[in-house]
Amino acid sequence: MNQVPTSQAAAFPPGRDWDLLVIGGGITGAGILLEAARRGLKTLLVEQKDFAWGTSSRSSKLVHGGLRYLASGNLRLTRDAVRERESLLRAAPGLVEPQGFAFADHGTDVKRRLGFLAMLRVYDMLAGRREPHWERPESFRMLAPNIAEANLAGGIRYTDAKTDDARLVLRVIDEARAHGAVACNYVTVQSLVRDGGKVHGAMLRDERSKAETAVRARVVINATGAWSDLLGGAAGGAAGSDKPNRAPRLRPLRGSHLVLPAWRLPLAQAVSLLHPADSRPVFAFPWEGVTLVGTTDVDHEEGVNTEARITRHEFDYLMAALHAQFPHLGLSDVDVVATFAGVRPVIDSGQHGAPSSEKRDHFVWSEPGLVSVAGGKLTTFRSIALDVLRHVSQQLPGWQLRPERGPVFARVAVPARHDLPSGVLRRLSGRYGAQAKPLLLAARNGELECIPGTQTLWAELRWAARSEQVFQLDDLLLRRTRLGIQLPNGGLDQMPRIRTMCQPELGWDDARWEAQERRYLAEWRKQYGVPSA
């Protein structure tokens, strides 16, 4: 299979009819695009902002089976998530990597400890693995240095996985393109096109050129997540079913995170802890040269059109967890490099309980010509996609869903380079797939070095600017790379070199670059900085 290069152009082929039009460029939409394209459907995806702009670049970066779902009795969701986690670990080394977790036990609840260990045995069984979970105090201190020592009885460890969520979305989209799919960012849906009550396509607006185009599709898929209510429709029954399948009520929940330099909060493993105020689980783990801390779980009452950002209350809540777990480090506001927050499209149970008690299942509903999906989690994007396609198959006479699951991604050979460590090559191969080789060939002198404080190569900036549909500077610094949350002040100190490399590749004149830089820094301070006290 030949890899199709990522075009920087946003335009889609004019005058072409599609089997599927997917609206939404997060992980759910990307997964649907891939699974539809590899099954022979002519599929177009459009995203109103940038790929992974919303929830899918602001998640907790974990590809996990979901111990909390197992604890609540949702064995099906846990089994599916564990299976998909293992599949991603096999298919995308360098992009999805194992992550060990350590949970300190200060001897306060032996019954809870035994229950946790029993649950981990089930977790292992679902994954087809077996590993020791209990560590005595002396060995646990090696896993979690700087941990609070008072009454430390030992600790529990287990293994999940982590990823760069935005790069995962981009890798899925690139894989779909290799199967003939088309994906465009900065294309908005002006309206759905209906005829006799059935959806037949959409009126689209290319935000680059401002051109509007009517696109016909046999089925339109609403994969806009927390924004699904804004598209309208989906009030009818499920296609081919006499059971009602109406749109669920969504409960947008915000998860906020802190980013600290790795040297300020050094961790060999992810550390899980129970918050001293309410016993909610909070984690801190090493990621891409920094340490991530999260997450909160609160109602996003501002509405989904208001971009999520951390509140001071959430910031102080997470800092309180760090003070309790790492009292000797004396962490304060000045140690936080960046913050970020995302909105989860959680299905409202109607029970009015705590946000963390809501289930993370997905839900699919239909009306003639339109299939919508909301809920779910990053790890299970492929299962969600196949469920959506099962609903689609009821509206596509003559097409049957092949439910088999092969590898998530086609096998890609790691480029052979004697001048780069194997870990760097593995990382590039995982993130860029078949594009890793041309990325390396495009690098100029000194660009195969890591940007200080990160694991990102300078060459990745050049490649993204040249080949990955960058339209705004934040596309480059917050999603193609993650420098905006890894470096102080959003990467301001490195901006001169970034400009020298990327401005010619983007074809921007000085006025446009300077306007983009002002816009990016203002957005960063508002959405990704430390909130004022």
Backbone torsions as a table, in degrees:
resi	resn	phi	psi	omega
1	MET	NA	127.1	179.4
2	ASN	-86.4	132.6	178.1
3	GLN	-74.6	131.8	178.5
4	VAL	-88.9	122.2	179.9
5	PRO	-59.6	146.8	177.2
6	THR	-75.3	120.2	179.4
7	SER	-83.0	145.4	175.3
8	GLN	-82.8	-15.9	179.9
9	ALA	-73.7	143.5	-179.4
10	ALA	-93.1	-18.0	-171.6
11	ALA	-66.4	144.0	176.0
12	PHE	-107.3	159.8	-174.9
13	PRO	-58.0	123.6	-178.7
14	PRO	-73.9	151.4	173.8
15	GLY	70.0	16.8	-177.8
16	ARG	-106.0	135.0	174.3
17	ASP	-91.5	148.5	-174.8
18	TRP	-120.1	151.1	169.7
19	ASP	-71.0	-46.8	-178.2
20	LEU	-130.1	138.4	167.1
21	LEU	-114.1	114.8	-179.8
22	VAL	-99.6	125.2	179.2
23	ILE	-106.0	116.5	-179.2
24	GLY	123.3	119.7	-175.4
25	GLY	-108.1	31.4	170.6
26	GLY	-88.3	-166.6	-175.7
27	ILE	-65.5	-33.1	179.3
28	THR	-66.9	-49.9	178.2
29	GLY	-61.8	-40.8	179.2
30	ALA	-62.5	-41.9	179.0
31	GLY	-63.7	-40.9	177.5
32	ILE	-63.6	-43.9	178.5
33	LEU	-55.5	-47.1	-177.9
34	LEU	-65.7	-49.7	-175.1
35	GLU	-68.3	-31.4	176.2
36	ALA	-71.5	-44.4	-177.2
37	ALA	-65.3	-40.4	-178.2
38	ARG	-73.3	-9.1	174.7
39	ARG	-105.3	16.7	169.2
40	GLY	89.1	6.5	179.8
41	LEU	-87.3	136.3	175.3
42	LYS	-75.4	112.1	-167.9
43	THR	-129.4	134.0	176.1
44	LEU	-119.2	133.7	174.8
45	LEU	-115.5	136.2	173.8
46	VAL	-127.0	144.7	179.3
47	GLU	-131.6	130.5	-174.1
48	GLN	-69.8	-26.0	176.2
49	LYS	-117.9	-123.9	179.2
50	ASP	-105.9	156.0	173.9
51	PHE	-53.6	132.5	178.0
52	ALA	66.0	16.6	-176.6
53	TRP	-60.2	-38.8	-173.8
54	GLY	-86.5	-123.8	-174.0
55	THR	-58.5	-34.5	-169.5
56	SER	-76.8	-1.9	168.2
57	SER	-114.3	1.7	-174.3
58	ARG	-127.3	25.3	177.9
59	SER	-81.1	-176.7	178.1
60	SER	-80.8	3.0	175.4
61	LYS	68.8	17.5	-177.2
62	LEU	-105.3	134.3	170.6
63	VAL	-106.8	95.0	-169.2
64	HIS	-131.8	156.6	179.6
65	GLY	-74.4	-22.8	176.2
66	GLY	90.0	72.9	177.0
67	LEU	-59.0	-33.6	-178.8
68	ARG	-64.8	-32.0	179.0
69	TYR	-72.1	-35.7	175.5
70	LEU	-65.9	-41.0	179.8
71	ALA	-63.3	-31.3	180.0
72	SER	-87.1	2.5	176.0
73	GLY	92.5	6.6	-178.6
74	ASN	-89.9	75.9	-177.2
75	LEU	-65.9	-37.2	-178.1
76	ARG	-61.3	-48.9	-179.1
77	LEU	-63.8	-40.8	179.4
78	THR	-64.3	-43.9	-179.7
79	ARG	-61.7	-43.9	-179.8
80	ASP	-65.4	-42.1	-179.2
81	ALA	-66.0	-41.2	178.4
82	VAL	-63.7	-42.6	178.7
83	ARG	-61.3	-43.8	-179.5
84	GLU	-70.6	-34.9	175.5
85	ARG	-59.5	-47.6	-178.8
86	GLU	-64.7	-37.8	178.4
87	SER	-64.2	-41.6	179.1
88	LEU	-68.1	-37.6	176.9
89	LEU	-60.8	-38.5	179.0
90	ARG	-73.3	-37.9	-171.0
91	ALA	-86.2	-23.8	-171.8
92	ALA	-135.8	53.8	174.9
93	PRO	-61.1	138.7	-175.0
94	GLY	97.0	-23.2	173.9
95	LEU	-109.7	-42.6	174.7
96	VAL	-116.1	118.0	-172.2
97	GLU	-126.4	147.5	176.1
98	PRO	-60.2	145.2	176.3
99	GLN	-135.3	117.0	175.8
100	GLY	-76.7	143.5	177.3
101	PHE	-118.8	141.3	177.3
102	ALA	-124.6	133.8	-177.1
103	PHE	-125.6	110.2	-176.7
104	ALA	-69.8	140.3	176.3
105	ASP	-117.3	112.8	-179.2
106	HIS	-96.6	22.1	169.4
107	GLY	73.6	18.8	-175.5
108	THR	-90.8	-19.9	-173.9
109	ASP	-148.3	89.0	-178.7
110	VAL	-64.7	-37.8	-179.6
111	LYS	-62.1	-41.4	178.5
112	ARG	-64.7	-40.0	178.8
113	ARG	-60.0	-47.8	-178.0
114	LEU	-64.6	-37.6	177.8
115	GLY	-65.5	-39.5	178.8
116	PHE	-64.3	-44.6	-180.0
117	LEU	-63.8	-38.3	177.4
118	ALA	-65.0	-40.2	178.9
119	MET	-64.6	-37.6	179.0
120	LEU	-66.3	-31.0	175.8
121	ARG	-64.4	-39.5	175.9
122	VAL	-66.1	-41.7	178.7
123	TYR	-57.8	-45.6	177.7
124	ASP	-62.1	-43.1	-177.9
125	MET	-60.9	-41.5	179.6
126	LEU	-64.3	-31.7	-179.1
127	ALA	-88.7	-7.4	-177.6
128	GLY	70.5	32.4	179.6
129	ARG	-134.7	168.9	177.7
130	ARG	-148.2	129.2	179.5
131	GLU	-147.4	153.1	176.8
132	PRO	-69.3	146.8	-175.2
133	HIS	-120.5	-20.6	-176.2
134	TRP	-100.4	132.7	178.2
135	GLU	-122.7	135.7	174.7
136	ARG	-71.6	162.5	-173.7
137	PRO	-52.8	-42.8	-175.6
138	GLU	-65.2	-40.6	179.1
139	SER	-77.5	-30.2	179.3
140	PHE	-67.6	-34.3	178.7
141	ARG	-62.1	-28.4	177.0
142	MET	-70.7	-34.0	179.0
143	LEU	-74.6	-35.1	-174.4
144	ALA	-133.0	74.8	177.9
145	PRO	-63.9	153.1	-180.0
146	ASN	73.0	8.5	179.2
147	ILE	-68.1	152.4	176.7
148	ALA	-60.0	129.6	-173.1
149	GLU	-90.7	-20.9	-173.2
150	ALA	-59.4	121.3	176.1
151	ASN	60.3	24.7	-179.1
152	LEU	-67.2	116.3	-179.5
153	ALA	-94.3	-13.5	-175.7
154	GLY	142.0	-153.2	180.0
155	GLY	-166.8	165.1	179.9
156	ILE	-111.3	138.7	175.8
157	ARG	-129.7	150.3	177.3
158	TYR	-155.4	174.5	-174.5
159	THR	-124.2	131.0	169.2
160	ASP	-126.6	-143.3	-179.1
161	ALA	-151.3	162.0	179.5
162	LYS	-135.8	164.4	-179.4
163	THR	-153.5	172.1	162.9
164	ASP	-95.2	105.1	-169.9
165	ASP	-62.4	-40.8	179.8
166	ALA	-65.7	-41.6	178.8
167	ARG	-67.5	-31.6	175.5
168	LEU	-62.0	-44.7	177.2
169	VAL	-59.1	-46.1	-178.5
170	LEU	-65.3	-36.9	177.9
171	ARG	-66.2	-40.7	178.3
172	VAL	-63.3	-43.4	179.5
173	ILE	-64.1	-42.6	177.7
174	ASP	-61.3	-39.8	178.0
175	GLU	-63.3	-39.9	178.5
176	ALA	-65.0	-39.6	177.8
177	ARG	-60.6	-34.8	178.7
178	ALA	-64.5	-19.8	176.7
179	HIS	-98.9	11.7	174.8
180	GLY	98.7	0.8	179.6
181	ALA	-74.0	160.9	176.4
182	VAL	-123.1	134.8	179.2
183	ALA	-134.0	130.9	-176.8
184	CYS	-130.0	129.7	171.6
185	ASN	-94.3	166.5	-178.8
186	TYR	55.1	44.0	172.6
187	VAL	-126.7	117.8	-176.7
188	THR	-99.6	151.4	174.1
189	VAL	-91.4	113.4	178.7
190	GLN	-77.4	-37.7	178.0
191	SER	-168.3	158.3	170.4
192	LEU	-83.9	145.0	177.8
193	VAL	-96.5	121.3	-177.4
194	ARG	-121.1	151.8	175.8
195	ASP	-145.0	111.0	-179.4
196	GLY	64.5	31.8	178.5
197	GLY	89.1	-6.6	179.6
198	LYS	-105.2	139.7	176.8
199	VAL	-79.1	130.6	-178.8
200	HIS	-120.5	2.9	-178.1
201	GLY	154.5	-154.3	-176.9
202	ALA	-154.9	153.7	170.5
203	MET	-90.8	119.3	-173.9
204	LEU	-111.5	149.7	177.7
205	ARG	-126.4	121.4	176.6
206	ASP	-81.6	112.6	-174.8
207	GLU	-72.6	-12.5	174.3
208	ARG	-76.8	-52.1	-175.3
209	SER	-95.9	-13.8	-175.2
210	LYS	69.3	10.5	178.3
211	ALA	-77.3	143.8	177.0
212	GLU	-112.9	140.1	-176.0
213	THR	-141.7	135.4	172.3
214	ALA	-86.9	126.4	-179.1
215	VAL	-115.8	129.8	177.9
216	ARG	-96.7	140.8	177.0
217	ALA	-148.0	145.0	179.2
218	ARG	-66.4	-35.2	175.9
219	VAL	-141.5	136.3	173.1
220	VAL	-104.0	136.9	179.8
221	ILE	-115.9	123.2	177.3
222	ASN	-92.6	101.5	-179.8
223	ALA	-118.7	42.9	-175.2
224	THR	-91.9	6.2	172.2
225	GLY	62.3	-123.4	-177.5
226	ALA	-62.4	-16.3	-178.9
227	TRP	-97.9	8.0	-172.1
228	SER	-63.5	-31.5	179.6
229	ASP	-64.9	-26.3	-174.9
230	LEU	-74.2	-20.2	-179.0
231	LEU	-77.4	-24.4	178.2
232	GLY	84.3	174.4	177.4
233	GLY	79.3	-160.3	178.1
234	ALA	60.3	47.3	177.7
235	ALA	-112.5	1.1	-176.2
236	GLY	-95.2	-171.6	178.8
237	GLY	-85.6	166.6	179.8
238	ALA	-67.7	139.3	179.0
239	ALA	-61.0	132.1	177.9
240	GLY	73.0	14.6	-176.8
241	SER	-134.0	145.0	175.7
242	ASP	-94.8	5.0	178.0
243	LYS	-94.0	141.4	178.3
244	PRO	-65.0	140.8	-179.8
245	ASN	-138.3	67.0	-172.1
246	ARG	-89.6	160.1	-179.2
247	ALA	-59.2	131.8	178.2
248	PRO	-76.9	164.1	173.2
249	ARG	-87.9	130.1	-178.5
250	LEU	-93.8	149.2	174.6
251	ARG	-124.0	89.4	-178.8
252	PRO	-63.3	123.6	-179.6
253	LEU	-117.7	136.6	-177.9
254	ARG	-98.9	131.6	172.4
255	GLY	-115.8	122.8	-176.4
256	SER	-114.6	154.1	-172.4
257	HIS	-140.7	156.5	171.8
258	LEU	-113.2	149.7	174.6
259	VAL	-123.7	125.4	179.0
260	LEU	-122.4	153.4	174.5
261	PRO	-61.8	144.1	-179.2
262	ALA	-60.7	-33.2	-178.7
263	TRP	-70.0	-24.8	-178.2
264	ARG	-84.6	-28.9	175.2
265	LEU	-134.4	75.5	-175.4
266	PRO	-75.4	129.7	-179.3
267	LEU	-136.9	135.1	172.6
268	ALA	-87.6	-27.4	179.6
269	GLN	-129.7	165.5	166.3
270	ALA	-71.3	140.0	178.9
271	VAL	-112.7	122.8	174.5
272	SER	-101.6	141.9	179.4
273	LEU	-148.1	161.7	174.7
274	LEU	-98.3	127.6	-176.4
275	HIS	-61.4	135.8	-176.3
276	PRO	-64.5	-20.3	-176.7
277	ALA	-86.1	-39.3	-173.0
278	ASP	-137.9	5.9	178.0
279	SER	63.8	19.6	172.1
280	ARG	-72.9	146.9	176.8
281	PRO	-72.7	134.3	174.8
282	VAL	-129.8	147.3	-178.1
283	PHE	-130.2	159.5	168.9
284	ALA	-139.9	133.5	-178.7
285	PHE	-152.2	154.0	-179.9
286	PRO	-74.8	133.0	-176.7
287	TRP	-150.5	117.2	171.3
288	GLU	54.3	37.3	177.0
289	GLY	88.3	-0.2	176.5
290	VAL	-128.4	-178.6	175.8
291	THR	-119.7	124.2	177.9
292	LEU	-95.0	142.0	177.5
293	VAL	-129.5	131.6	178.3
294	GLY	-173.2	-177.5	-5.7
295	THR	-132.5	157.1	171.9
296	THR	-82.5	172.6	-179.9
297	ASP	-152.6	86.4	-174.0
298	VAL	-131.1	158.3	176.5
299	ASP	-66.5	131.7	177.1
300	HIS	-90.4	86.4	-170.7
301	GLU	-81.6	-7.5	-177.9
302	GLU	-75.7	-11.7	-176.2
303	GLY	92.8	149.1	-172.2
304	VAL	-72.1	-15.2	176.4
305	ASN	-78.4	-10.2	173.9
306	THR	-95.6	118.6	-176.1
307	GLU	-61.7	134.3	-176.3
308	ALA	-67.9	140.3	171.4
309	ARG	-150.2	157.2	-177.7
310	ILE	-69.9	143.2	173.0
311	THR	-93.8	165.0	177.8
312	ARG	-64.0	-34.8	179.0
313	HIS	-63.1	-44.0	178.5
314	GLU	-65.1	-41.3	178.2
315	PHE	-58.0	-49.7	-179.2
316	ASP	-64.9	-34.4	178.2
317	TYR	-61.1	-47.1	-179.8
318	LEU	-69.6	-37.0	177.5
319	MET	-64.4	-36.7	178.2
320	ALA	-62.3	-36.9	176.9
321	ALA	-64.7	-40.9	178.4
322	LEU	-66.4	-40.5	178.8
323	HIS	-62.0	-37.9	-179.6
324	ALA	-70.6	-38.0	-175.2
325	GLN	-86.7	-31.5	-177.2
326	PHE	-128.0	64.4	-171.4
327	PRO	-65.1	-25.5	-174.9
328	HIS	-80.0	-12.4	-175.1
329	LEU	-82.4	-21.8	178.7
330	GLY	59.4	44.6	-177.3
331	LEU	-69.4	145.2	179.4
332	SER	-144.5	-178.5	-177.5
333	ASP	-54.4	-38.2	-174.2
334	VAL	-68.2	-14.8	179.2
335	ASP	-83.7	-10.9	-176.5
336	VAL	-88.2	118.6	-178.8
337	VAL	-75.7	-41.2	-176.4
338	ALA	-160.5	168.0	172.7
339	THR	-132.7	161.0	170.0
340	PHE	-155.3	155.3	-177.9
341	ALA	-143.1	142.7	177.3
342	GLY	-131.3	160.2	-179.7
343	VAL	-108.8	123.7	179.6
344	ARG	-91.4	132.9	178.9
345	PRO	-84.8	71.7	-174.2
346	VAL	-83.4	140.2	177.2
347	ILE	-75.6	127.9	-178.1
348	ASP	-76.4	120.8	178.9
349	SER	-76.2	-16.1	-177.0
350	GLY	79.1	6.2	-177.4
351	GLN	-88.9	-8.8	177.9
352	HIS	58.5	32.9	179.0
353	GLY	-88.6	-172.7	177.9
354	ALA	-62.7	145.7	179.8
355	PRO	-52.9	-40.4	-177.2
356	SER	-68.5	-12.2	179.4
357	SER	-86.2	-11.8	-180.0
358	GLU	-70.1	143.5	179.8
359	LYS	-75.1	155.2	-178.8
360	ARG	-105.8	22.2	175.6
361	ASP	-68.3	158.4	173.3
362	HIS	-98.0	167.0	-178.7
363	PHE	-142.7	133.9	179.4
364	VAL	-118.3	134.6	177.8
365	TRP	-139.9	159.3	-168.5
366	SER	-139.3	157.3	161.7
367	GLU	-144.6	169.4	-176.1
368	PRO	-55.7	119.7	177.4
369	GLY	84.3	-3.9	-176.3
370	LEU	-138.3	127.5	174.6
371	VAL	-121.8	132.0	-178.0
372	SER	-121.8	151.7	179.8
373	VAL	-143.1	142.5	175.2
374	ALA	-149.1	165.8	-178.8
375	GLY	83.1	-165.6	180.0
376	GLY	88.3	-174.5	-176.1
377	LYS	-143.4	160.9	-175.9
378	LEU	-53.4	-45.3	-173.1
379	THR	-60.8	-36.2	-170.9
380	THR	-99.0	26.1	-175.2
381	PHE	-59.0	-33.2	-178.6
382	ARG	-72.3	-39.7	176.6
383	SER	-62.9	-40.1	177.6
384	ILE	-62.5	-43.6	-179.6
385	ALA	-60.2	-43.3	-179.4
386	LEU	-67.4	-35.5	176.4
387	ASP	-64.5	-42.6	176.5
388	VAL	-60.2	-43.6	-179.1
389	LEU	-67.2	-27.5	173.1
390	ARG	-62.3	-40.7	176.0
391	HIS	-69.1	-38.6	178.3
392	VAL	-61.2	-40.4	-175.9
393	SER	-59.9	-26.2	178.7
394	GLN	-72.3	-14.0	-179.2
395	GLN	-113.8	7.8	179.0
396	LEU	-123.0	84.8	179.5
397	PRO	-56.2	134.3	178.7
398	GLY	90.0	-8.4	177.9
399	TRP	-113.4	129.3	179.1
400	GLN	-119.1	138.2	179.5
401	LEU	-73.4	126.8	169.7
402	ARG	-89.7	109.4	-170.3
403	PRO	-81.5	-4.5	-175.3
404	GLU	-64.1	149.3	-179.4
405	ARG	-117.3	113.7	171.8
406	GLY	-91.2	-163.9	174.2
407	PRO	-59.5	146.9	179.9
408	VAL	-61.3	-41.4	-178.7
409	PHE	-124.5	151.8	172.1
410	ALA	-64.4	148.2	179.8
411	ARG	-65.9	133.3	-179.5
412	VAL	-123.7	131.2	177.5
413	ALA	-75.3	133.9	176.1
414	VAL	-70.1	126.8	-179.9
415	PRO	-56.6	141.2	178.9
416	ALA	-91.2	116.0	178.1
417	ARG	-140.7	120.5	179.9
418	HIS	-76.7	-15.6	-175.3
419	ASP	-94.2	1.9	-179.7
420	LEU	-127.5	141.7	177.3
421	PRO	-61.1	150.6	-178.8
422	SER	-61.0	-33.2	178.9
423	GLY	-64.4	-36.1	177.6
424	VAL	-67.5	-43.1	179.1
425	LEU	-64.9	-39.2	177.5
426	ARG	-62.9	-43.3	-179.6
427	ARG	-62.6	-46.0	179.6
428	LEU	-64.5	-41.4	179.1
429	SER	-62.0	-41.3	179.4
430	GLY	-66.5	-40.7	-176.3
431	ARG	-78.5	-33.8	-170.8
432	TYR	-115.5	-6.4	179.0
433	GLY	57.9	-132.6	-178.9
434	ALA	-68.1	-14.0	178.4
435	GLN	-80.8	-5.7	-180.0
436	ALA	-62.6	-39.9	-178.4
437	LYS	-66.0	-51.6	177.3
438	PRO	-63.2	-29.4	175.3
439	LEU	-60.3	-46.1	179.9
440	LEU	-65.5	-38.0	179.8
441	LEU	-67.7	-27.9	-179.3
442	ALA	-79.6	-13.7	-175.8
443	ALA	-67.0	141.4	176.9
444	ARG	-103.9	179.6	-175.0
445	ASN	-55.6	127.4	178.1
446	GLY	82.8	-2.4	-175.3
447	GLU	-90.6	-0.6	174.2
448	LEU	-97.5	17.7	172.6
449	GLU	-95.9	153.1	178.1
450	CYS	-76.2	141.7	171.6
451	ILE	-67.1	128.3	-174.6
452	PRO	-51.8	133.9	179.3
453	GLY	85.7	2.4	-178.5
454	THR	-139.0	176.1	171.7
455	GLN	-105.0	11.7	-177.5
456	THR	-87.4	133.6	175.6
457	LEU	-83.6	147.6	174.5
458	TRP	-56.9	-34.0	-178.6
459	ALA	-62.0	-26.5	178.9
460	GLU	-66.0	-33.5	175.9
461	LEU	-64.8	-46.0	180.0
462	ARG	-60.8	-45.2	-177.3
463	TRP	-64.9	-42.2	180.0
464	ALA	-62.9	-45.0	-179.9
465	ALA	-63.4	-34.4	-177.4
466	ARG	-79.9	-37.5	-161.6
467	SER	-131.5	0.3	-170.2
468	GLU	-121.1	38.0	170.7
469	GLN	53.9	45.1	176.1
470	VAL	-79.4	124.6	179.1
471	PHE	-116.1	-31.6	177.5
472	GLN	-123.0	157.2	-179.7
473	LEU	-64.3	-32.1	178.5
474	ASP	-67.9	-26.3	172.8
475	ASP	-56.3	-42.6	-176.1
476	LEU	-72.0	-41.9	-169.3
477	LEU	-99.2	-15.0	-179.7
478	LEU	-112.4	-16.3	-177.2
479	ARG	-131.5	-48.7	176.9
480	ARG	-64.6	-44.8	165.6
481	THR	-119.1	171.8	-178.5
482	ARG	-116.1	26.3	-175.5
483	LEU	-59.3	-30.9	-178.2
484	GLY	-63.9	-22.3	176.5
485	ILE	-111.8	0.4	179.4
486	GLN	-102.6	-24.3	-174.8
487	LEU	-113.2	148.4	177.6
488	PRO	-58.0	144.0	177.4
489	ASN	55.1	34.4	175.9
490	GLY	68.2	16.6	179.8
491	GLY	91.6	19.3	-175.8
492	LEU	-56.6	-40.1	-177.3
493	ASP	-65.0	-25.7	-178.7
494	GLN	-95.8	1.2	-173.2
495	MET	-61.3	-37.6	178.6
496	PRO	-58.1	-44.4	-179.9
497	ARG	-71.2	-37.6	176.9
498	ILE	-58.6	-42.4	179.9
499	ARG	-64.4	-44.2	-178.9
500	THR	-59.5	-39.3	-179.4
501	MET	-74.9	-47.0	-163.3
502	CYS	-95.5	-26.9	-177.8
503	GLN	-59.8	-45.9	177.6
504	PRO	-64.0	-37.6	-179.7
505	GLU	-64.3	-36.8	-179.2
506	LEU	-80.1	-19.3	-178.6
507	GLY	74.1	26.5	-179.4
508	TRP	-91.4	140.5	172.0
509	ASP	-80.4	175.5	-176.0
510	ASP	-60.5	-41.3	-177.8
511	ALA	-62.5	-41.6	-179.3
512	ARG	-69.1	-42.6	179.2
513	TRP	-59.6	-46.8	-177.1
514	GLU	-65.4	-36.7	176.0
515	ALA	-66.2	-41.1	178.5
516	GLN	-65.1	-39.7	179.7
517	GLU	-64.5	-43.5	177.4
518	ARG	-61.9	-44.1	-180.0
519	ARG	-62.3	-45.8	-178.7
520	TYR	-61.9	-47.0	-177.1
521	LEU	-66.7	-36.5	176.5
522	ALA	-65.7	-41.5	177.8
523	GLU	-65.1	-42.0	-178.7
524	TRP	-61.0	-46.1	-179.0
525	ARG	-61.6	-36.2	-177.1
526	LYS	-78.0	-43.0	-170.9
527	GLN	-101.4	-22.9	-171.3
528	TYR	-125.1	-2.9	180.0
529	GLY	-85.8	-178.1	177.1
530	VAL	-80.0	126.0	-179.4
531	PRO	-68.1	147.0	-179.5
532	SER	-68.4	149.8	-177.4
533	ALA	-72.3	NA	NA
